[in-house]
Amino acid sequence: MTKMKPMLFLLLIGAVGCSTGTHTRGATLLSGMQVYEGEMQRVANSPQRWPERQQAGGSLKTVITATVGGSKEFYRLVDLDVRKREFMITMREMSLPPDRLQEMKDELVKMNAEVATLKPIIRAQIATLPVQGDGQQRVESVATLGLLTLMLDSFSATSGARGLEAPSTQIDQYVVTDLGSFATVRAPDGQTHRCSVFGIADEGAGMKCEPLVR
């Protein structure tokens, strides 16, 4: 999905909450987090591009406001992630005195500890997003919540490397597996669905799932 306009999400605060269309708050938040990660990777190696990293963090906060509300814990998580990235870029790209380098390493440990305390609170906030409907609509809701959970788990993680085994999580009796460019959802009846996020111009994002042939 292309980069979303920040003002769009202010409008989504009311629109997505009551809409019965295919765009949802959960998918919009998921897409916003994916856009943020993509932007951070794009400007990851240059100390001089800190304004763009700050802007990406601000845009994600706008998405959070529009989808899950004013979460001070989620805002703090974003701030910590931006700051951690600045620290790591500075430590990697600049020659620092040993004492300053150690100070920054110690501060990173503290930030990682705070990130770990924030995630369970945010996970509970995300869990309030509705899993509703029957059939395909329910599968799409489950896929959205599962991918959000996995995205939060990896957000600002100490190690950014993706393991050999695709990450998965269970939502109710469904198993959601993140395969990168798409996800799969295995339903209680054994049917597997292929799911992916898509963008809707001037509205937000939605989740589309289709059953795979057995």
C-alpha positions in Angstrom: 0.0 0.0 0.0 1.3 3.5 -0.8 2.1 5.9 2.0 -1.0 7.2 3.7 -1.8 10.8 4.2 -1.8 11.7 7.9 -5.0 13.8 7.7 -6.8 10.9 6.2 -6.6 9.1 9.5 -8.2 11.9 11.5 -11.2 11.4 9.3 -11.1 7.7 9.9 -11.7 8.1 13.6 -15.4 8.4 13.0 -15.7 6.9 9.5 -14.1 3.5 10.1 -15.7 2.9 13.4 -19.2 2.9 12.0 -18.5 1.8 8.4 -19.8 -1.5 7.1 -17.4 -1.4 4.1 -14.4 -3.5 3.4 -11.9 -1.2 5.1 -11.5 -1.7 8.8 -9.7 -0.1 11.8 -7.6 -3.2 12.3 -6.4 -3.5 8.7 -5.7 0.2 8.6 -3.5 0.0 11.7 -1.7 -3.0 10.3 -1.1 -1.2 7.0 0.1 1.8 8.9 2.6 -0.2 10.9 3.8 -1.9 7.7 4.3 1.5 6.0 6.2 2.7 9.1 8.6 -0.3 9.0 9.1 0.2 5.3 9.9 3.9 5.7 12.4 3.1 8.5 14.2 0.5 6.4 14.4 3.0 3.5 16.1 5.7 5.6 17.9 3.3 8.0 21.5 4.1 7.4 21.9 7.8 7.4 22.2 9.9 10.6 21.2 13.0 8.5 17.8 11.5 7.7 16.5 11.7 11.3 13.7 14.2 10.3 12.2 11.5 8.0 12.3 9.0 10.8 10.6 11.4 13.2 8.0 12.1 10.5 7.3 8.4 10.0 6.8 8.0 13.8 4.4 10.9 13.8 2.4 9.5 10.9 2.1 6.1 12.7 0.8 7.9 15.9 -1.9 9.5 13.7 -2.9 6.1 12.4 -3.0 4.8 16.0 -5.2 7.7 17.1 -7.6 6.9 14.2 -7.8 3.2 14.8 -7.4 2.3 18.5 -7.7 5.8 20.0 -5.3 7.9 22.1 -3.1 5.1 23.5 -0.2 6.7 25.5 1.4 3.3 25.7 1.3 2.8 22.0 2.6 6.4 21.5 5.4 5.7 23.9 6.3 2.5 22.1 6.7 4.4 18.8 8.8 7.1 20.5 11.1 4.4 22.0 11.5 2.7 18.6 12.4 5.9 16.9 14.9 6.8 19.7 16.4 3.3 19.6 17.0 3.5 15.9 18.7 6.9 16.3 21.0 5.4 19.0 21.9 2.4 16.8 22.6 4.5 13.7 24.8 6.8 15.8 26.7 4.0 17.3 27.2 2.3 14.0 28.0 5.3 11.8 29.9 7.7 14.1 33.1 7.4 16.1 32.1 7.9 19.8 34.3 8.1 22.9 34.2 4.8 24.8 32.4 6.3 27.8 29.6 7.7 25.6 29.3 4.5 23.7 28.8 2.6 26.9 26.2 5.1 28.1 24.2 4.6 24.9 24.4 0.8 25.3 23.2 1.0 28.8 20.3 3.3 27.7 19.4 0.8 25.0 19.0 -1.9 27.6 16.6 0.3 29.6 14.6 1.1 26.5 14.3 -2.5 25.5 13.1 -3.3 29.0 10.4 -0.6 28.7 9.4 -1.9 25.3 8.8 -5.3 26.9 6.6 -3.8 29.6 4.5 -1.8 27.1 3.7 -4.6 24.6 1.3 -6.6 26.8 -0.7 -3.5 27.5 -0.9 -2.6 23.8 -1.7 -6.2 22.9 -4.7 -6.0 25.2 -5.8 -2.8 23.4 -5.5 -4.4 20.0 -7.5 -7.4 21.2 -10.5 -5.1 21.7 -10.7 -4.7 17.9 -13.8 -6.6 16.8 -13.6 -10.1 15.4 -17.1 -10.3 13.9 -19.2 -11.8 11.2 -19.4 -15.3 9.8 -17.7 -17.1 6.9 -15.2 -15.0 5.0 -15.8 -11.9 7.1 -14.8 -13.7 10.2 -11.7 -15.2 8.6 -10.6 -11.7 7.5 -11.2 -10.3 11.0 -9.1 -13.2 12.5 -6.4 -12.7 9.9 -6.2 -9.0 10.7 -6.0 -9.5 14.5 -3.5 -12.3 14.1 -1.2 -10.3 11.9 -1.5 -7.3 14.2 -0.4 -9.5 17.1 2.6 -10.8 15.2 3.5 -7.3 14.0 3.4 -6.0 17.5 5.6 -8.9 18.7 8.3 -8.0 16.2 7.9 -4.3 16.6 11.1 -2.8 18.0 12.4 -6.2 18.8 16.0 -6.6 19.9 16.7 -8.8 17.0 15.2 -7.8 13.7 16.1 -11.0 11.9 13.2 -13.2 10.7 13.6 -16.8 11.7 13.5 -19.8 9.3 10.1 -20.7 10.5 7.2 -18.4 9.6 5.7 -16.8 12.7 2.2 -17.8 13.6 -0.4 -17.2 16.3 -3.7 -18.7 17.4 -6.9 -16.6 17.5 -9.8 -18.5 18.9 -9.6 -21.8 17.0 -7.9 -20.3 14.0 -4.1 -20.4 13.2 -2.7 -17.3 11.5 0.7 -17.6 9.8 2.6 -14.6 8.5 4.4 -15.6 5.2 5.7 -12.1 4.4 3.8 -10.9 1.3 0.7 -12.7 2.5 -0.7 -14.7 5.3 -2.6 -18.0 5.7 -5.4 -18.7 8.1 -6.3 -22.3 9.0 -9.9 -22.6 10.1 -11.3 -25.1 12.7 -12.7 -27.2 9.9 -9.2 -27.6 8.3 -9.8 -25.1 5.4 -6.9 -22.8 4.7 -7.3 -19.3 3.4 -4.8 -17.0 1.8 -5.1 -13.4 3.1 -3.5 -10.1 2.2 -3.9 -6.4 3.1 -5.1 -4.0 0.4 -5.5 -0.2 0.4 -8.6 1.8 -0.5 -7.9 5.3 -1.8 -9.0 8.0 0.7 -10.5 5.3 3.1 -7.9 3.2 4.7 -7.1 -0.5 4.3 -8.9 -3.8 4.3 -8.1 -7.5 4.5 -9.0 -9.9 1.7 -9.1 -13.7 2.2 -9.8 -16.5 -0.2 -10.0 -20.2 0.5 -7.3 -22.4 -1.0 -8.3 -25.5 -2.9 -7.9 -28.5 -0.7 
